[in-house]
Amino acid sequence: MPEEPQENISGGDGGSVAAAFESGTAGTRAEAVVDELGRLYWEKTYGGTDAFESLVRTILSQNTSDVASQPAHDALMERYGTDESDDGADGCDESGDGGGDGADGGSAPDCDLAAALADAEQSELAETISSAGLYNQKSEMIVGAAERIREEYGGAAGFDRFVREGDPGAVREALLDIHGVGPKTADCVLLFAGGRDGVFPVDTHVHRIARRMGLAPADADHETVREHLEADVPGEKCGFGHTAMIQFGREHCTARKPACLDGPEACPLYDRCDRVGVDEVDESVVDPSEAAGN
């Protein structure tokens, strides 16, 4: 079975636990698709990453690829997430050997990353994360989020407890109230840090694939796609459904040239797909919403 890329927001295999689900007849088309994706890529559960770091990592990934945002995340953690940062800023020890407050006994940094970033110079942070693109906006978001989390939750540890233990609806609402946090970012924190079942974050890949396959209306926005997937996929399968669907979008169901244009045998999910917006005869592709408007 393939390994999940380390640069994923989830943290790859390091941020998940392999899981096995009983085989049987899927209750919905969406569940059948997720089951196929699980066989093709991975079946796993998520949860246990530090909530504030997960929030920062997801903000860095906005409007860019995980591959592009990974160096920015690494540079940020090197500068602000270690005790021996180059500029003498208060940093964090990620080793987990000094009393970290992670629910798994050592996933959380040993100091307060939120405090370190709340006190960071925005221009300096922007330079540090420049490889992620939109670095001025993202640095402003990160500093603002850090200040708010320190003020409202006492720091990263209190925020981590809230994300893991609070009512999921209340947690999502609180996350969405943070400047720069949209539905995908909030759902990624709920899934990868909170380990919550029934959360299916919708990024660009998921939004495209769900509508192209006919799992959601062709003109559905991101939130409508999320509502359809979360209603039709069992809660315990939503996490790997999200990450495996992203991988499928990278490898097979790309925006401009999906594999089905090379013939049915080129796509492992060909028989489960409506191919909305894909004309295999003309070899043309449009967004499903455009096809729905015709």
C-alpha atoms as an extended CHARMM CRD file, in Angstrom:
* protein
*
       294  EXT
         1         1  MET       CA              0.0000000000        0.0000000000        0.0000000000  PROA      1               0.0000000000
         2         2  PRO       CA              1.4280000000        3.4610000000       -0.9060000000  PROA      2               0.0000000000
         3         3  GLU       CA              2.7020000000        5.7770000000        1.8150000000  PROA      3               0.0000000000
         4         4  GLU       CA              0.9220000000        9.0670000000        2.3010000000  PROA      4               0.0000000000
         5         5  PRO       CA              3.1940000000       11.9790000000        1.3030000000  PROA      5               0.0000000000
         6         6  GLN       CA              4.8960000000       13.5890000000        4.2840000000  PROA      6               0.0000000000
         7         7  GLU       CA              4.1520000000       17.0650000000        2.9370000000  PROA      7               0.0000000000
         8         8  ASN       CA              0.4020000000       16.5470000000        3.2900000000  PROA      8               0.0000000000
         9         9  ILE       CA             -1.3300000000       18.7410000000        5.8600000000  PROA      9               0.0000000000
        10        10  SER       CA             -1.9490000000       15.5530000000        7.8340000000  PROA      10              0.0000000000
        11        11  GLY       CA              1.7920000000       15.0510000000        8.2420000000  PROA      11              0.0000000000
        12        12  GLY       CA              1.6750000000       11.8880000000        6.1480000000  PROA      12              0.0000000000
        13        13  ASP       CA              2.0490000000        8.5100000000        7.8090000000  PROA      13              0.0000000000
        14        14  GLY       CA              3.4540000000       10.2020000000       10.9040000000  PROA      14              0.0000000000
        15        15  GLY       CA              0.1160000000       11.8770000000       11.6030000000  PROA      15              0.0000000000
        16        16  SER       CA             -2.1110000000        8.8410000000       11.2350000000  PROA      16              0.0000000000
        17        17  VAL       CA             -2.7470000000        5.2660000000       12.3100000000  PROA      17              0.0000000000
        18        18  ALA       CA             -3.4790000000        2.4510000000        9.8700000000  PROA      18              0.0000000000
        19        19  ALA       CA             -7.0030000000        1.0990000000       10.1950000000  PROA      19              0.0000000000
        20        20  ALA       CA             -8.9670000000       -1.8190000000        8.7810000000  PROA      20              0.0000000000
        21        21  PHE       CA            -12.6550000000       -1.6820000000        7.9970000000  PROA      21              0.0000000000
        22        22  GLU       CA            -14.9780000000       -4.6200000000        7.5130000000  PROA      22              0.0000000000
        23        23  SER       CA            -15.6760000000       -5.3460000000        3.8740000000  PROA      23              0.0000000000
        24        24  GLY       CA            -19.2740000000       -5.2520000000        2.8010000000  PROA      24              0.0000000000
        25        25  THR       CA            -21.7550000000       -3.5440000000        0.5660000000  PROA      25              0.0000000000
        26        26  ALA       CA            -21.4400000000        0.2260000000        0.6010000000  PROA      26              0.0000000000
        27        27  GLY       CA            -24.5630000000        2.0900000000        1.5750000000  PROA      27              0.0000000000
        28        28  THR       CA            -24.0460000000        4.9550000000       -0.8900000000  PROA      28              0.0000000000
        29        29  ARG       CA            -22.1160000000        5.7170000000       -4.0720000000  PROA      29              0.0000000000
        30        30  ALA       CA            -19.8730000000        8.0460000000       -2.1320000000  PROA      30              0.0000000000
        31        31  GLU       CA            -19.0100000000        5.3030000000        0.3610000000  PROA      31              0.0000000000
        32        32  ALA       CA            -18.2810000000        2.9090000000       -2.5130000000  PROA      32              0.0000000000
        33        33  VAL       CA            -15.8980000000        5.4670000000       -4.0220000000  PROA      33              0.0000000000
        34        34  VAL       CA            -14.1530000000        5.9970000000       -0.6720000000  PROA      34              0.0000000000
        35        35  ASP       CA            -13.8290000000        2.2320000000       -0.2120000000  PROA      35              0.0000000000
        36        36  GLU       CA            -12.1620000000        1.9800000000       -3.6280000000  PROA      36              0.0000000000
        37        37  LEU       CA             -9.8380000000        4.8500000000       -2.7530000000  PROA      37              0.0000000000
        38        38  GLY       CA             -8.9390000000        3.0950000000        0.4800000000  PROA      38              0.0000000000
        39        39  ARG       CA             -7.9800000000       -0.0490000000       -1.4040000000  PROA      39              0.0000000000
        40        40  LEU       CA             -6.0330000000        2.0060000000       -3.9330000000  PROA      40              0.0000000000
        41        41  TYR       CA             -4.1450000000        4.1540000000       -1.4030000000  PROA      41              0.0000000000
        42        42  TRP       CA             -4.6870000000        3.7820000000        2.3600000000  PROA      42              0.0000000000
        43        43  GLU       CA             -7.2180000000        3.2300000000        5.1020000000  PROA      43              0.0000000000
        44        44  LYS       CA             -6.3320000000        5.0920000000        8.2830000000  PROA      44              0.0000000000
        45        45  THR       CA             -7.5350000000        7.3110000000       11.0750000000  PROA      45              0.0000000000
        46        46  TYR       CA             -6.1890000000       10.7220000000       12.0070000000  PROA      46              0.0000000000
        47        47  GLY       CA             -5.7390000000       12.8210000000       15.1170000000  PROA      47              0.0000000000
        48        48  GLY       CA             -3.0170000000       13.6970000000       17.5700000000  PROA      48              0.0000000000
        49        49  THR       CA             -1.1190000000       16.4430000000       15.7720000000  PROA      49              0.0000000000
        50        50  ASP       CA             -0.7420000000       19.6630000000       17.7420000000  PROA      50              0.0000000000
        51        51  ALA       CA             -3.7860000000       21.8360000000       17.0380000000  PROA      51              0.0000000000
        52        52  PHE       CA             -2.0180000000       25.1740000000       16.6910000000  PROA      52              0.0000000000
        53        53  GLU       CA              0.7200000000       23.7640000000       14.4920000000  PROA      53              0.0000000000
        54        54  SER       CA             -1.9860000000       22.0960000000       12.3890000000  PROA      54              0.0000000000
        55        55  LEU       CA             -3.7190000000       25.4630000000       12.0520000000  PROA      55              0.0000000000
        56        56  VAL       CA             -0.4820000000       27.1430000000       10.9980000000  PROA      56              0.0000000000
        57        57  ARG       CA              0.3270000000       24.3700000000        8.5370000000  PROA      57              0.0000000000
        58        58  THR       CA             -3.1110000000       24.6430000000        6.9270000000  PROA      58              0.0000000000
        59        59  ILE       CA             -2.8930000000       28.4290000000        6.6230000000  PROA      59              0.0000000000
        60        60  LEU       CA              0.4620000000       28.0300000000        4.8880000000  PROA      60              0.0000000000
        61        61  SER       CA             -1.1070000000       25.6090000000        2.4080000000  PROA      61              0.0000000000
        62        62  GLN       CA             -3.8220000000       28.0410000000        1.3290000000  PROA      62              0.0000000000
        63        63  ASN       CA             -3.7210000000       28.8640000000       -2.4040000000  PROA      63              0.0000000000
        64        64  THR       CA             -0.6570000000       26.7290000000       -2.9900000000  PROA      64              0.0000000000
        65        65  SER       CA              0.3360000000       23.0690000000       -3.0850000000  PROA      65              0.0000000000
        66        66  ASP       CA              1.3930000000       21.0480000000       -0.0610000000  PROA      66              0.0000000000
        67        67  VAL       CA              4.7610000000       20.5330000000       -1.7750000000  PROA      67              0.0000000000
        68        68  ALA       CA              5.2740000000       24.3040000000       -1.9540000000  PROA      68              0.0000000000
        69        69  SER       CA              4.0870000000       24.9570000000        1.5990000000  PROA      69              0.0000000000
        70        70  GLN       CA              6.1870000000       22.2430000000        3.2520000000  PROA      70              0.0000000000
        71        71  PRO       CA              9.4950000000       24.2060000000        3.0870000000  PROA      71              0.0000000000
        72        72  ALA       CA              7.7210000000       27.2050000000        4.6180000000  PROA      72              0.0000000000
        73        73  HSD       CA              6.3870000000       25.0500000000        7.4560000000  PROA      73              0.0000000000
        74        74  ASP       CA              9.8340000000       23.5790000000        8.0720000000  PROA      74              0.0000000000
        75        75  ALA       CA             11.4730000000       27.0250000000        8.0530000000  PROA      75              0.0000000000
        76        76  LEU       CA              8.8520000000       28.3820000000       10.4690000000  PROA      76              0.0000000000
        77        77  MET       CA              9.3210000000       25.5060000000       12.8770000000  PROA      77              0.0000000000
        78        78  GLU       CA             13.1010000000       25.8090000000       12.6860000000  PROA      78              0.0000000000
        79        79  ARG       CA             12.9730000000       29.5080000000       13.5140000000  PROA      79              0.0000000000
        80        80  TYR       CA             10.1120000000       29.6430000000       16.0210000000  PROA      80              0.0000000000
        81        81  GLY       CA              9.6260000000       26.0450000000       17.0700000000  PROA      81              0.0000000000
        82        82  THR       CA             13.0140000000       25.2350000000       18.5580000000  PROA      82              0.0000000000
        83        83  ASP       CA             14.7280000000       26.4300000000       21.7080000000  PROA      83              0.0000000000
        84        84  GLU       CA             17.7670000000       27.5530000000       19.7510000000  PROA      84              0.0000000000
        85        85  SER       CA             16.3120000000       29.8150000000       17.0700000000  PROA      85              0.0000000000
        86        86  ASP       CA             18.8080000000       31.9220000000       15.1690000000  PROA      86              0.0000000000
        87        87  ASP       CA             17.3530000000       35.2330000000       16.3610000000  PROA      87              0.0000000000
        88        88  GLY       CA             16.9950000000       34.3310000000       20.0150000000  PROA      88              0.0000000000
        89        89  ALA       CA             13.1980000000       34.2690000000       19.9190000000  PROA      89              0.0000000000
        90        90  ASP       CA             11.3820000000       32.0970000000       22.3850000000  PROA      90              0.0000000000
        91        91  GLY       CA             11.0220000000       28.8200000000       20.5540000000  PROA      91              0.0000000000
        92        92  CYS       CA              9.6950000000       25.3420000000       21.1680000000  PROA      92              0.0000000000
        93        93  ASP       CA             11.2610000000       21.9340000000       21.5490000000  PROA      93              0.0000000000
        94        94  GLU       CA              9.3420000000       19.4710000000       19.3640000000  PROA      94              0.0000000000
        95        95  SER       CA             11.0560000000       16.4260000000       20.7910000000  PROA      95              0.0000000000
        96        96  GLY       CA              8.2300000000       15.7810000000       23.2310000000  PROA      96              0.0000000000
        97        97  ASP       CA             10.7590000000       14.9090000000       25.9570000000  PROA      97              0.0000000000
        98        98  GLY       CA             10.0650000000       17.8830000000       28.1740000000  PROA      98              0.0000000000
        99        99  GLY       CA              6.4720000000       17.4910000000       29.2290000000  PROA      99              0.0000000000
       100       100  GLY       CA              4.5310000000       18.2980000000       26.0680000000  PROA      100             0.0000000000
       101       101  ASP       CA              0.7910000000       18.3620000000       26.5630000000  PROA      101             0.0000000000
       102       102  GLY       CA             -0.2090000000       16.2730000000       23.5450000000  PROA      102             0.0000000000
       103       103  ALA       CA             -3.0020000000       13.7730000000       24.0290000000  PROA      103             0.0000000000
       104       104  ASP       CA             -0.7460000000       11.0190000000       22.7650000000  PROA      104             0.0000000000
       105       105  GLY       CA              1.9180000000       11.7740000000       25.3500000000  PROA      105             0.0000000000
       106       106  GLY       CA              4.3290000000       13.8150000000       23.2500000000  PROA      106             0.0000000000
       107       107  SER       CA              2.9220000000       15.2410000000       20.0240000000  PROA      107             0.0000000000
       108       108  ALA       CA              2.7030000000       18.8120000000       21.2870000000  PROA      108             0.0000000000
       109       109  PRO       CA              5.7630000000       21.0950000000       21.3840000000  PROA      109             0.0000000000
       110       110  ASP       CA              7.3660000000       21.5570000000       24.7980000000  PROA      110             0.0000000000
       111       111  CYS       CA              6.8420000000       25.3110000000       24.8140000000  PROA      111             0.0000000000
       112       112  ASP       CA              4.2180000000       27.6120000000       23.4100000000  PROA      112             0.0000000000
       113       113  LEU       CA              4.4310000000       28.0030000000       19.6400000000  PROA      113             0.0000000000
       114       114  ALA       CA              1.4290000000       30.3350000000       19.7880000000  PROA      114             0.0000000000
       115       115  ALA       CA              3.2920000000       32.6340000000       22.1790000000  PROA      115             0.0000000000
       116       116  ALA       CA              6.3950000000       32.5690000000       19.9980000000  PROA      116             0.0000000000
       117       117  LEU       CA              4.4240000000       33.5320000000       16.9040000000  PROA      117             0.0000000000
       118       118  ALA       CA              2.2460000000       36.0780000000       18.7100000000  PROA      118             0.0000000000
       119       119  ASP       CA              5.4610000000       37.9190000000       19.6110000000  PROA      119             0.0000000000
       120       120  ALA       CA              7.0480000000       37.4820000000       16.1860000000  PROA      120             0.0000000000
       121       121  GLU       CA              7.8450000000       40.4060000000       13.9150000000  PROA      121             0.0000000000
       122       122  GLN       CA              5.4570000000       40.0280000000       10.9930000000  PROA      122             0.0000000000
       123       123  SER       CA              8.0530000000       41.0870000000        8.4160000000  PROA      123             0.0000000000
       124       124  GLU       CA             10.4820000000       38.5180000000        9.7800000000  PROA      124             0.0000000000
       125       125  LEU       CA              7.8240000000       35.7920000000        9.7290000000  PROA      125             0.0000000000
       126       126  ALA       CA              6.8500000000       36.7680000000        6.1750000000  PROA      126             0.0000000000
       127       127  GLU       CA             10.4490000000       36.3240000000        5.0540000000  PROA      127             0.0000000000
       128       128  THR       CA             10.6110000000       32.9550000000        6.8080000000  PROA      128             0.0000000000
       129       129  ILE       CA              7.5070000000       31.5730000000        5.0390000000  PROA      129             0.0000000000
       130       130  SER       CA              8.0700000000       33.2360000000        1.6720000000  PROA      130             0.0000000000
       131       131  SER       CA              8.2280000000       29.9190000000       -0.1970000000  PROA      131             0.0000000000
       132       132  ALA       CA              4.5080000000       29.3790000000        0.5230000000  PROA      132             0.0000000000
       133       133  GLY       CA              3.4470000000       32.4290000000       -1.4960000000  PROA      133             0.0000000000
       134       134  LEU       CA              1.1470000000       35.2290000000       -0.3070000000  PROA      134             0.0000000000
       135       135  TYR       CA              3.5580000000       35.4740000000        2.6030000000  PROA      135             0.0000000000
       136       136  ASN       CA              2.5050000000       38.9510000000        3.7500000000  PROA      136             0.0000000000
       137       137  GLN       CA             -1.1320000000       37.9180000000        4.0910000000  PROA      137             0.0000000000
       138       138  LYS       CA             -0.2980000000       34.5540000000        5.6320000000  PROA      138             0.0000000000
       139       139  SER       CA              2.1250000000       36.0330000000        8.1630000000  PROA      139             0.0000000000
       140       140  GLU       CA             -0.5620000000       38.5150000000        9.2160000000  PROA      140             0.0000000000
       141       141  MET       CA             -3.0680000000       35.6820000000        9.6120000000  PROA      141             0.0000000000
       142       142  ILE       CA             -0.6560000000       33.5400000000       11.6290000000  PROA      142             0.0000000000
       143       143  VAL       CA              0.3660000000       36.3270000000       14.0140000000  PROA      143             0.0000000000
       144       144  GLY       CA             -3.2720000000       37.3410000000       14.4670000000  PROA      144             0.0000000000
       145       145  ALA       CA             -4.3540000000       33.7490000000       15.1260000000  PROA      145             0.0000000000
       146       146  ALA       CA             -1.4980000000       33.2800000000       17.6000000000  PROA      146             0.0000000000
       147       147  GLU       CA             -2.4230000000       36.4380000000       19.5020000000  PROA      147             0.0000000000
       148       148  ARG       CA             -6.0540000000       35.4000000000       19.7160000000  PROA      148             0.0000000000
       149       149  ILE       CA             -5.2700000000       31.8600000000       20.8330000000  PROA      149             0.0000000000
       150       150  ARG       CA             -2.9490000000       33.1190000000       23.5460000000  PROA      150             0.0000000000
       151       151  GLU       CA             -5.6060000000       35.5680000000       24.7170000000  PROA      151             0.0000000000
       152       152  GLU       CA             -8.6150000000       33.2290000000       24.6110000000  PROA      152             0.0000000000
       153       153  TYR       CA             -7.0920000000       29.8220000000       25.4600000000  PROA      153             0.0000000000
       154       154  GLY       CA             -3.9700000000       30.7720000000       27.3840000000  PROA      154             0.0000000000
       155       155  GLY       CA             -1.7260000000       29.4160000000       24.6530000000  PROA      155             0.0000000000
       156       156  ALA       CA             -1.2470000000       26.4540000000       22.3580000000  PROA      156             0.0000000000
       157       157  ALA       CA             -1.8690000000       23.7900000000       25.0170000000  PROA      157             0.0000000000
       158       158  GLY       CA             -5.2580000000       25.2210000000       25.9830000000  PROA      158             0.0000000000
       159       159  PHE       CA             -6.2250000000       25.5440000000       22.3270000000  PROA      159             0.0000000000
       160       160  ASP       CA             -5.1650000000       21.9440000000       21.7410000000  PROA      160             0.0000000000
       161       161  ARG       CA             -7.4270000000       20.7420000000       24.5660000000  PROA      161             0.0000000000
       162       162  PHE       CA            -10.3260000000       22.7740000000       23.2040000000  PROA      162             0.0000000000
       163       163  VAL       CA             -9.9500000000       21.2960000000       19.7170000000  PROA      163             0.0000000000
       164       164  ARG       CA             -9.7280000000       17.7250000000       21.0540000000  PROA      164             0.0000000000
       165       165  GLU       CA            -12.3620000000       17.8860000000       23.7820000000  PROA      165             0.0000000000
       166       166  GLY       CA            -14.7950000000       20.6610000000       22.8800000000  PROA      166             0.0000000000
       167       167  ASP       CA            -18.1120000000       20.2110000000       21.1210000000  PROA      167             0.0000000000
       168       168  PRO       CA            -17.2110000000       19.7640000000       17.4150000000  PROA      168             0.0000000000
       169       169  GLY       CA            -19.7580000000       22.3330000000       16.2820000000  PROA      169             0.0000000000
       170       170  ALA       CA            -18.5040000000       24.8770000000       18.7950000000  PROA      170             0.0000000000
       171       171  VAL       CA            -14.8900000000       24.1880000000       17.8450000000  PROA      171             0.0000000000
       172       172  ARG       CA            -15.6390000000       24.6520000000       14.1470000000  PROA      172             0.0000000000
       173       173  GLU       CA            -17.5170000000       27.8830000000       14.8430000000  PROA      173             0.0000000000
       174       174  ALA       CA            -14.6400000000       29.2240000000       16.9500000000  PROA      174             0.0000000000
       175       175  LEU       CA            -12.1040000000       28.3260000000       14.2740000000  PROA      175             0.0000000000
       176       176  LEU       CA            -14.1520000000       30.0210000000       11.5640000000  PROA      176             0.0000000000
       177       177  ASP       CA            -14.2290000000       33.1740000000       13.6880000000  PROA      177             0.0000000000
       178       178  ILE       CA            -10.4250000000       33.4810000000       13.4290000000  PROA      178             0.0000000000
       179       179  HSD       CA             -9.3280000000       35.8290000000       10.6380000000  PROA      179             0.0000000000
       180       180  GLY       CA             -8.0300000000       33.8520000000        7.6690000000  PROA      180             0.0000000000
       181       181  VAL       CA             -9.6540000000       30.5670000000        8.6730000000  PROA      181             0.0000000000
       182       182  GLY       CA            -12.1780000000       29.1960000000        6.1960000000  PROA      182             0.0000000000
       183       183  PRO       CA            -14.1430000000       25.9490000000        6.1940000000  PROA      183             0.0000000000
       184       184  LYS       CA            -11.3260000000       23.7870000000        4.8010000000  PROA      184             0.0000000000
       185       185  THR       CA             -8.8120000000       25.0780000000        7.3220000000  PROA      185             0.0000000000
       186       186  ALA       CA            -11.2320000000       24.5980000000       10.2170000000  PROA      186             0.0000000000
       187       187  ASP       CA            -12.0980000000       21.0800000000        9.0980000000  PROA      187             0.0000000000
       188       188  CYS       CA             -8.4420000000       20.1010000000        8.6820000000  PROA      188             0.0000000000
       189       189  VAL       CA             -7.7410000000       21.1690000000       12.2760000000  PROA      189             0.0000000000
       190       190  LEU       CA            -10.7940000000       19.2260000000       13.5020000000  PROA      190             0.0000000000
       191       191  LEU       CA             -9.6640000000       16.1330000000       11.5940000000  PROA      191             0.0000000000
       192       192  PHE       CA             -5.8910000000       16.0580000000       11.9340000000  PROA      192             0.0000000000
       193       193  ALA       CA             -5.5870000000       17.5330000000       15.4330000000  PROA      193             0.0000000000
       194       194  GLY       CA             -8.9910000000       16.7570000000       16.9270000000  PROA      194             0.0000000000
       195       195  GLY       CA             -9.2910000000       13.2960000000       15.3800000000  PROA      195             0.0000000000
       196       196  ARG       CA            -12.9990000000       13.9050000000       14.8420000000  PROA      196             0.0000000000
       197       197  ASP       CA            -15.0490000000       11.4030000000       12.8500000000  PROA      197             0.0000000000
       198       198  GLY       CA            -17.4670000000       12.6710000000       10.2390000000  PROA      198             0.0000000000
       199       199  VAL       CA            -15.2400000000       15.5370000000        9.0670000000  PROA      199             0.0000000000
       200       200  PHE       CA            -14.5130000000       15.5870000000        5.3060000000  PROA      200             0.0000000000
       201       201  PRO       CA            -12.5010000000       18.7110000000        4.4340000000  PROA      201             0.0000000000
       202       202  VAL       CA            -13.0960000000       19.9720000000        0.9070000000  PROA      202             0.0000000000
       203       203  ASP       CA            -10.1180000000       21.3940000000       -0.9340000000  PROA      203             0.0000000000
       204       204  THR       CA             -9.7460000000       22.0910000000       -4.6570000000  PROA      204             0.0000000000
       205       205  HSD       CA             -9.1960000000       18.4080000000       -5.5160000000  PROA      205             0.0000000000
       206       206  VAL       CA            -12.1550000000       17.1390000000       -3.4880000000  PROA      206             0.0000000000
       207       207  HSD       CA            -14.4210000000       19.8860000000       -4.8180000000  PROA      207             0.0000000000
       208       208  ARG       CA            -13.5420000000       18.9980000000       -8.4180000000  PROA      208             0.0000000000
       209       209  ILE       CA            -13.6760000000       15.2180000000       -8.0670000000  PROA      209             0.0000000000
       210       210  ALA       CA            -16.9060000000       14.9840000000       -6.0770000000  PROA      210             0.0000000000
       211       211  ARG       CA            -18.7620000000       17.0510000000       -8.6710000000  PROA      211             0.0000000000
       212       212  ARG       CA            -17.1000000000       15.3760000000      -11.6630000000  PROA      212             0.0000000000
       213       213  MET       CA            -17.9870000000       11.9390000000      -10.3340000000  PROA      213             0.0000000000
       214       214  GLY       CA            -21.5690000000       12.9300000000       -9.5710000000  PROA      214             0.0000000000
       215       215  LEU       CA            -21.2620000000       12.6020000000       -5.7930000000  PROA      215             0.0000000000
       216       216  ALA       CA            -22.4940000000       16.1730000000       -5.3720000000  PROA      216             0.0000000000
       217       217  PRO       CA            -24.3850000000       18.5880000000       -7.6420000000  PROA      217             0.0000000000
       218       218  ALA       CA            -22.2880000000       19.8860000000      -10.5110000000  PROA      218             0.0000000000
       219       219  ASP       CA            -22.7680000000       23.5060000000       -9.4400000000  PROA      219             0.0000000000
       220       220  ALA       CA            -22.2570000000       22.8740000000       -5.7160000000  PROA      220             0.0000000000
       221       221  ASP       CA            -19.9600000000       25.1720000000       -3.7610000000  PROA      221             0.0000000000
       222       222  HSD       CA            -17.3770000000       23.7990000000       -1.3290000000  PROA      222             0.0000000000
       223       223  GLU       CA            -19.7440000000       23.7470000000        1.6520000000  PROA      223             0.0000000000
       224       224  THR       CA            -22.4670000000       21.9450000000       -0.2980000000  PROA      224             0.0000000000
       225       225  VAL       CA            -19.9700000000       19.3220000000       -1.4330000000  PROA      225             0.0000000000
       226       226  ARG       CA            -18.8900000000       18.8780000000        2.1860000000  PROA      226             0.0000000000
       227       227  GLU       CA            -22.4790000000       18.4230000000        3.3190000000  PROA      227             0.0000000000
       228       228  HSD       CA            -23.1040000000       15.7390000000        0.6840000000  PROA      228             0.0000000000
       229       229  LEU       CA            -19.9150000000       13.8160000000        1.4590000000  PROA      229             0.0000000000
       230       230  GLU       CA            -20.3630000000       13.9540000000        5.2270000000  PROA      230             0.0000000000
       231       231  ALA       CA            -23.9500000000       12.7640000000        4.8330000000  PROA      231             0.0000000000
       232       232  ASP       CA            -23.0570000000        9.8690000000        2.5050000000  PROA      232             0.0000000000
       233       233  VAL       CA            -19.7200000000        8.6170000000        3.8860000000  PROA      233             0.0000000000
       234       234  PRO       CA            -19.5680000000        6.8800000000        7.3000000000  PROA      234             0.0000000000
       235       235  GLY       CA            -17.8630000000        9.1120000000        9.8360000000  PROA      235             0.0000000000
       236       236  GLU       CA            -14.9040000000        6.8110000000       10.4320000000  PROA      236             0.0000000000
       237       237  LYS       CA            -14.0940000000        6.7940000000        6.7040000000  PROA      237             0.0000000000
       238       238  CYS       CA            -14.2250000000       10.5410000000        6.0900000000  PROA      238             0.0000000000
       239       239  GLY       CA            -10.6020000000       11.1850000000        7.0800000000  PROA      239             0.0000000000
       240       240  PHE       CA             -8.8960000000        8.7910000000        4.7030000000  PROA      240             0.0000000000
       241       241  GLY       CA            -11.5920000000        9.5380000000        2.1320000000  PROA      241             0.0000000000
       242       242  HSD       CA            -10.3480000000       13.1270000000        2.1280000000  PROA      242             0.0000000000
       243       243  THR       CA             -6.6180000000       12.3880000000        1.9000000000  PROA      243             0.0000000000
       244       244  ALA       CA             -6.9680000000        9.5070000000       -0.5680000000  PROA      244             0.0000000000
       245       245  MET       CA             -9.2430000000       11.5720000000       -2.8210000000  PROA      245             0.0000000000
       246       246  ILE       CA             -6.5920000000       14.2970000000       -2.8940000000  PROA      246             0.0000000000
       247       247  GLN       CA             -3.9750000000       11.7330000000       -3.9400000000  PROA      247             0.0000000000
       248       248  PHE       CA             -6.3410000000       10.4110000000       -6.6180000000  PROA      248             0.0000000000
       249       249  GLY       CA             -6.7270000000       13.9720000000       -7.8950000000  PROA      249             0.0000000000
       250       250  ARG       CA             -2.9810000000       14.3860000000       -8.1190000000  PROA      250             0.0000000000
       251       251  GLU       CA             -2.3730000000       11.1000000000       -9.9060000000  PROA      251             0.0000000000
       252       252  HSD       CA             -5.4820000000       10.4620000000      -12.0010000000  PROA      252             0.0000000000
       253       253  CYS       CA             -8.3020000000       13.0100000000      -11.8580000000  PROA      253             0.0000000000
       254       254  THR       CA             -6.3970000000       16.2030000000      -12.6210000000  PROA      254             0.0000000000
       255       255  ALA       CA             -8.1820000000       19.4160000000      -13.5260000000  PROA      255             0.0000000000
       256       256  ARG       CA             -7.1110000000       19.7160000000      -17.1570000000  PROA      256             0.0000000000
       257       257  LYS       CA             -6.3930000000       16.1740000000      -18.2800000000  PROA      257             0.0000000000
       258       258  PRO       CA             -8.0580000000       13.4470000000      -16.2370000000  PROA      258             0.0000000000
       259       259  ALA       CA             -6.8230000000        9.9230000000      -16.8880000000  PROA      259             0.0000000000
       260       260  CYS       CA            -10.1440000000        8.8550000000      -18.4130000000  PROA      260             0.0000000000
       261       261  LEU       CA             -9.2090000000       10.7710000000      -21.5760000000  PROA      261             0.0000000000
       262       262  ASP       CA             -6.6570000000        8.0230000000      -22.1650000000  PROA      262             0.0000000000
       263       263  GLY       CA             -9.3640000000        5.3600000000      -22.0270000000  PROA      263             0.0000000000
       264       264  PRO       CA            -11.3640000000        3.4870000000      -19.3710000000  PROA      264             0.0000000000
       265       265  GLU       CA             -8.4040000000        1.3520000000      -18.3690000000  PROA      265             0.0000000000
       266       266  ALA       CA             -6.3890000000        4.4290000000      -17.4070000000  PROA      266             0.0000000000
       267       267  CYS       CA             -8.6380000000        5.3240000000      -14.4660000000  PROA      267             0.0000000000
       268       268  PRO       CA             -9.2090000000        2.8840000000      -11.5920000000  PROA      268             0.0000000000
       269       269  LEU       CA            -12.5520000000        4.5480000000      -10.7530000000  PROA      269             0.0000000000
       270       270  TYR       CA            -13.8580000000        4.8550000000      -14.3050000000  PROA      270             0.0000000000
       271       271  ASP       CA            -16.8920000000        2.6470000000      -13.6650000000  PROA      271             0.0000000000
       272       272  ARG       CA            -17.9350000000        4.6900000000      -10.6320000000  PROA      272             0.0000000000
       273       273  CYS       CA            -17.6920000000        8.1040000000      -12.2990000000  PROA      273             0.0000000000
       274       274  ASP       CA            -20.2720000000       10.1930000000      -14.1940000000  PROA      274             0.0000000000
       275       275  ARG       CA            -17.4680000000       12.2300000000      -15.7900000000  PROA      275             0.0000000000
       276       276  VAL       CA            -19.4710000000       15.4650000000      -15.5970000000  PROA      276             0.0000000000
       277       277  GLY       CA            -17.7470000000       18.0570000000      -17.7690000000  PROA      277             0.0000000000
       278       278  VAL       CA            -15.4980000000       15.5040000000      -19.4830000000  PROA      278             0.0000000000
       279       279  ASP       CA            -16.0210000000       14.7980000000      -23.2100000000  PROA      279             0.0000000000
       280       280  GLU       CA            -14.0320000000       11.6810000000      -24.0300000000  PROA      280             0.0000000000
       281       281  VAL       CA            -14.7820000000       11.9570000000      -27.7680000000  PROA      281             0.0000000000
       282       282  ASP       CA            -13.6020000000       15.5410000000      -28.1510000000  PROA      282             0.0000000000
       283       283  GLU       CA            -11.0310000000       15.0780000000      -25.3760000000  PROA      283             0.0000000000
       284       284  SER       CA            -12.2040000000       18.3080000000      -23.7810000000  PROA      284             0.0000000000
       285       285  VAL       CA            -12.6940000000       19.1600000000      -20.1200000000  PROA      285             0.0000000000
       286       286  VAL       CA            -14.6910000000       21.9160000000      -18.4590000000  PROA      286             0.0000000000
       287       287  ASP       CA            -15.6170000000       22.5450000000      -14.8570000000  PROA      287             0.0000000000
       288       288  PRO       CA            -18.6960000000       20.4940000000      -13.9060000000  PROA      288             0.0000000000
       289       289  SER       CA            -20.5930000000       23.7060000000      -13.1950000000  PROA      289             0.0000000000
       290       290  GLU       CA            -20.1420000000       24.7740000000      -16.8180000000  PROA      290             0.0000000000
       291       291  ALA       CA            -21.4370000000       21.4220000000      -18.0400000000  PROA      291             0.0000000000
       292       292  ALA       CA            -24.4710000000       21.7560000000      -15.7720000000  PROA      292             0.0000000000
       293       293  GLY       CA            -25.2890000000       25.1400000000      -17.2870000000  PROA      293             0.0000000000
       294       294  ASN       CA            -25.5080000000       23.7700000000      -20.8290000000  PROA      294             0.0000000000
